[in-house]
Amino acid sequence: CGACGYETCREHAVAIHKGLAECEMCLPYTIDKLNEAVAELEESHKELASTQEALMQSERLASMGQLAAGIAHEVNNPLGVVLMYAHLMLDGLEEDCQQKEDARMIVEQADRCKKIVAGLLHFARQNKVLREPTDLADLLEKAVRAVVKPRNITLAVNHNLANPAADLDANQILQVLTNIISNAYAAMPDGGTLTITTSDTDDAVTIAVSDTGTGISQDHRKKIFEPFFTTKQIGRGTGLGLAVSYGIVKMHHGQITVDSNDNADAGPTGTTFTIQLPRKEEG
């Protein structure tokens, strides 16, 4: 192009070799370098935005954890009394008694409240990870068995593990997996396919849970890990499952991400949750 002052690139290259010119004098070279710098800045900006969002989410979870602990402790004692007397009432009524069904409803709803309170307490107490050598394939098998599969859903499990062993808190990760699998089944009321895939590197293990359900809208994806956010009908969910799962994965110094499509015109609908966990505790 002649911008460097030499008639040809060959002459410029010879001059650079002799120390008479510099690479930066070449306009195409400079443009390429600028493009590389712009690309690096863009990638850095994306990483910064992701880190900022993770930090904000952690702060929200910490605040909600303190609030949840206070509420749960205040509610737990009177709820225990209600539950005890409800069971006594139910056991004391004859099977054909008119009030039997009313008492049964009280017991069912009180039990549900107890589960919500237990979830709140568990959410608030997420501060310890008891790592132990765990076979990821065996753990996943337990998770699959723990959730009842609807008859109209096909399950496929694909293991691509060179080494299934990882130091994890097995009970906590089991809770994460059962929660995500349960949500995936709920997202396919008309049937579909649930595919669970494992893979690994020397330093990490990855679990991807994919369903062919209705998908999650863009607006809901931004709130999916927030405490008490749920798209389920009233009485069908507490909105704590994914928030607790997020906290557990973060305590393992891992990552949990969601990719979803709810627009059939844009391609097959469905959702994939990907969990990546370090194989060993970070020093």
C-alpha positions as CSV (number, residue, x, y, z in Angstrom):
1,C,0.0,0.0,0.0
2,G,3.0,2.3,0.3
3,A,2.0,3.7,3.7
4,C,5.3,2.5,5.2
5,G,7.3,4.5,2.7
6,Y,8.6,1.5,0.7
7,E,7.3,0.6,-2.7
8,T,6.8,-3.0,-2.0
9,C,6.3,-5.2,1.1
10,R,9.4,-7.1,0.2
11,E,11.5,-4.0,0.4
12,H,9.9,-3.2,3.8
13,A,10.7,-6.7,5.0
14,V,14.3,-6.4,4.0
15,A,14.6,-3.1,5.8
16,I,13.1,-4.6,8.9
17,H,15.6,-7.4,8.7
18,K,18.4,-4.9,8.4
19,G,17.1,-2.9,11.3
20,L,16.3,0.1,9.1
21,A,12.5,-0.1,9.6
22,E,9.9,-1.3,12.2
23,C,6.9,-3.6,11.8
24,E,4.6,-0.8,13.2
25,M,5.3,1.2,10.0
26,C,3.2,-1.3,8.0
27,L,-0.4,-0.1,7.9
28,P,-2.0,-3.6,7.4
29,Y,0.1,-4.9,10.3
30,T,-1.1,-2.0,12.5
31,I,-4.7,-2.6,11.6
32,D,-4.4,-6.3,12.4
33,K,-2.9,-5.4,15.8
34,L,-5.7,-2.9,16.5
35,N,-8.3,-5.6,15.6
36,E,-6.6,-8.0,18.0
37,A,-6.6,-5.4,20.7
38,V,-10.3,-4.6,20.2
39,A,-11.1,-8.4,20.3
40,E,-9.2,-8.8,23.5
41,L,-10.9,-5.8,25.1
42,E,-14.3,-7.2,24.1
43,E,-13.5,-10.5,25.6
44,S,-12.2,-8.8,28.8
45,H,-15.4,-6.8,29.0
46,K,-17.6,-9.9,28.7
47,E,-15.5,-11.6,31.5
48,L,-15.9,-8.5,33.7
49,A,-19.6,-8.3,33.1
50,S,-19.9,-12.0,34.0
51,T,-17.9,-11.6,37.2
52,Q,-19.9,-8.5,38.2
53,E,-23.2,-10.5,37.7
54,A,-21.8,-13.4,39.8
55,L,-20.8,-11.0,42.5
56,M,-24.2,-9.3,42.6
57,Q,-25.8,-12.7,42.7
58,S,-23.6,-13.7,45.7
59,E,-24.5,-10.5,47.5
60,R,-28.2,-11.2,46.9
61,L,-27.9,-14.7,48.1
62,A,-26.1,-13.6,51.3
63,S,-28.7,-11.0,52.1
64,M,-31.6,-13.5,51.4
65,G,-29.8,-16.1,53.5
66,Q,-29.8,-13.9,56.6
67,L,-33.4,-13.0,56.1
68,A,-34.3,-16.6,55.5
69,A,-32.6,-17.8,58.6
70,G,-34.5,-15.2,60.8
71,I,-37.9,-16.1,59.2
72,A,-37.3,-19.9,59.4
73,H,-36.3,-19.8,63.1
74,E,-39.3,-17.7,64.0
75,V,-41.8,-19.9,62.1
76,N,-40.3,-23.2,63.0
77,N,-41.4,-23.5,66.6
78,P,-45.1,-22.6,66.2
79,L,-45.3,-24.7,63.0
80,G,-44.0,-27.7,64.9
81,V,-46.9,-27.3,67.4
82,V,-49.4,-27.0,64.6
83,L,-48.0,-30.1,62.8
84,M,-48.0,-32.2,66.0
85,Y,-51.6,-31.4,66.9
86,A,-52.7,-31.8,63.3
87,H,-51.3,-35.3,63.2
88,L,-52.9,-36.1,66.6
89,M,-56.2,-34.9,65.3
90,L,-55.9,-36.9,62.1
91,D,-55.0,-40.1,64.0
92,G,-57.9,-39.6,66.4
93,L,-60.7,-39.3,63.8
94,E,-62.6,-42.2,62.4
95,E,-62.0,-43.0,58.7
96,D,-65.6,-42.2,57.8
97,C,-65.7,-39.0,59.9
98,Q,-66.6,-35.9,58.0
99,Q,-63.7,-33.9,59.5
100,K,-61.2,-36.6,58.4
101,E,-60.5,-35.0,55.0
102,D,-60.2,-31.5,56.5
103,A,-57.7,-32.7,59.1
104,R,-55.8,-34.5,56.3
105,M,-55.6,-31.2,54.3
106,I,-54.3,-29.4,57.4
107,V,-51.6,-32.1,57.8
108,E,-50.6,-31.9,54.1
109,Q,-50.3,-28.1,54.1
110,A,-48.5,-28.1,57.4
111,D,-46.0,-30.6,56.1
112,R,-45.5,-28.5,53.0
113,C,-44.8,-25.5,55.2
114,K,-42.3,-27.6,57.1
115,K,-40.5,-28.4,53.8
116,I,-40.4,-24.7,52.9
117,V,-38.9,-23.8,56.3
118,A,-36.4,-26.7,56.0
119,G,-35.4,-25.3,52.6
120,L,-35.0,-21.8,54.0
121,L,-32.8,-23.1,56.8
122,H,-30.7,-25.2,54.4
123,F,-30.4,-22.1,52.1
124,A,-29.2,-20.0,55.0
125,R,-26.7,-22.6,56.3
126,Q,-24.8,-23.1,53.1
127,N,-21.3,-22.4,54.4
128,K,-19.5,-25.7,54.5
129,V,-18.4,-28.2,51.9
130,L,-17.3,-31.6,53.2
131,R,-15.3,-33.0,50.3
132,E,-14.6,-36.6,49.9
133,P,-13.5,-38.9,47.0
134,T,-16.7,-39.4,44.9
135,D,-17.4,-41.4,41.8
136,L,-19.3,-39.0,39.6
137,A,-21.0,-41.8,37.6
138,D,-22.3,-43.5,40.7
139,L,-23.5,-40.2,42.1
140,L,-25.4,-39.4,38.9
141,E,-27.0,-42.8,39.0
142,K,-28.3,-42.1,42.5
143,A,-29.7,-38.8,41.4
144,V,-31.5,-40.4,38.5
145,R,-33.0,-43.1,40.8
146,A,-34.1,-40.5,43.3
147,V,-36.4,-38.7,40.9
148,V,-39.5,-40.6,39.5
149,K,-39.4,-40.4,35.7
150,P,-42.7,-39.8,34.0
151,R,-43.6,-42.6,31.5
152,N,-43.8,-40.2,28.6
153,I,-40.2,-39.1,29.0
154,T,-37.1,-40.8,27.6
155,L,-33.9,-40.7,29.6
156,A,-30.4,-41.0,28.1
157,V,-27.2,-40.9,30.2
158,N,-23.9,-40.5,28.4
159,H,-20.6,-40.8,30.3
160,N,-17.5,-39.4,28.6
161,L,-15.3,-39.6,31.7
162,A,-11.6,-40.5,31.5
163,N,-11.6,-40.5,35.3
164,P,-14.9,-40.4,37.3
165,A,-13.3,-39.6,40.6
166,A,-13.6,-36.1,42.1
167,D,-13.4,-34.6,45.6
168,L,-17.0,-33.4,46.1
169,D,-19.6,-33.0,48.9
170,A,-21.6,-35.9,47.6
171,N,-24.8,-35.0,49.5
172,Q,-24.8,-31.5,48.3
173,I,-24.1,-32.3,44.7
174,L,-26.8,-35.0,44.8
175,Q,-29.2,-32.3,45.9
176,V,-28.2,-30.1,42.9
177,L,-28.6,-32.9,40.4
178,T,-32.0,-34.1,41.7
179,N,-33.3,-30.6,41.7
180,I,-32.3,-29.9,38.1
181,I,-33.5,-33.3,36.9
182,S,-36.9,-32.7,38.7
183,N,-37.2,-29.3,37.0
184,A,-36.4,-30.8,33.6
185,Y,-39.2,-33.4,34.0
186,A,-41.6,-30.6,35.0
187,A,-40.6,-28.7,31.9
188,M,-41.8,-31.6,29.7
189,P,-45.5,-32.1,30.6
190,D,-46.3,-33.5,27.2
191,G,-43.2,-35.8,27.1
192,G,-39.8,-35.5,25.6
193,T,-36.2,-36.5,26.2
194,L,-33.8,-35.8,29.1
195,T,-30.2,-36.2,28.2
196,I,-27.5,-36.1,30.9
197,T,-23.9,-36.0,29.7
198,T,-20.7,-36.1,31.7
199,S,-17.2,-35.1,30.6
200,D,-13.9,-34.2,32.3
201,T,-10.5,-32.7,32.0
202,D,-7.5,-33.2,34.3
203,D,-8.7,-30.4,36.5
204,A,-12.5,-30.5,36.3
205,V,-15.7,-32.5,35.8
206,T,-18.7,-31.3,33.9
207,I,-22.3,-32.4,33.9
208,A,-24.8,-31.2,31.3
209,V,-28.6,-31.8,31.8
210,S,-30.6,-31.1,28.7
211,D,-34.3,-31.4,28.2
212,T,-36.6,-30.9,25.2
213,G,-39.2,-29.0,27.1
214,T,-40.8,-25.6,26.7
215,G,-37.7,-23.6,27.3
216,I,-37.1,-20.6,29.6
217,S,-37.7,-17.0,28.4
218,Q,-34.9,-14.5,28.3
219,D,-36.4,-12.4,31.1
220,H,-36.8,-15.5,33.3
221,R,-33.2,-16.6,32.6
222,K,-31.9,-13.5,34.3
223,K,-33.8,-14.3,37.5
224,I,-33.5,-18.1,37.4
225,F,-31.0,-18.4,40.3
226,E,-32.7,-15.7,42.5
227,P,-34.3,-16.9,45.8
228,F,-38.1,-17.4,45.7
229,F,-38.3,-16.9,41.9
230,T,-40.4,-19.7,40.3
231,T,-42.5,-20.1,37.2
232,K,-44.4,-23.0,38.7
233,Q,-48.0,-22.7,39.9
234,I,-48.7,-21.6,43.4
235,G,-48.2,-24.5,45.8
236,R,-46.0,-26.4,43.3
237,G,-42.6,-24.8,44.1
238,T,-40.9,-22.6,46.6
239,G,-38.4,-20.9,44.3
240,L,-35.5,-22.0,46.4
241,G,-34.2,-25.1,44.5
242,L,-32.0,-23.3,41.9
243,A,-30.9,-20.7,44.4
244,V,-29.7,-23.4,46.7
245,S,-28.1,-25.3,43.8
246,Y,-26.3,-22.1,42.7
247,G,-24.9,-21.6,46.2
248,I,-23.7,-25.2,46.5
249,V,-21.9,-25.1,43.1
250,K,-20.3,-21.7,44.0
251,M,-19.1,-23.2,47.4
252,H,-17.4,-25.9,45.4
253,H,-15.7,-23.1,43.4
254,G,-17.6,-24.3,40.3
255,Q,-19.8,-22.8,37.6
256,I,-23.4,-23.4,36.8
257,T,-24.9,-21.9,33.6
258,V,-28.1,-22.2,31.7
259,D,-28.8,-22.1,27.9
260,S,-32.4,-22.2,26.7
261,N,-34.6,-21.7,23.8
262,D,-38.4,-21.0,24.2
263,N,-39.0,-19.9,20.6
264,A,-39.9,-22.8,18.3
265,D,-39.3,-20.6,15.2
266,A,-35.7,-20.3,16.2
267,G,-35.1,-24.0,16.6
268,P,-35.9,-26.9,18.9
269,T,-37.1,-25.7,22.3
270,G,-35.4,-26.9,25.5
271,T,-33.0,-26.1,28.3
272,T,-29.5,-27.2,29.2
273,F,-28.0,-26.7,32.7
274,T,-24.2,-27.1,32.7
275,I,-22.3,-27.7,35.9
276,Q,-18.6,-27.6,36.0
277,L,-16.8,-28.5,39.2
278,P,-13.0,-28.6,40.1
279,R,-11.8,-32.1,40.5
280,K,-9.7,-31.2,43.6
281,E,-10.2,-28.5,46.2
282,E,-8.5,-25.3,45.1
283,G,-5.4,-24.6,47.2
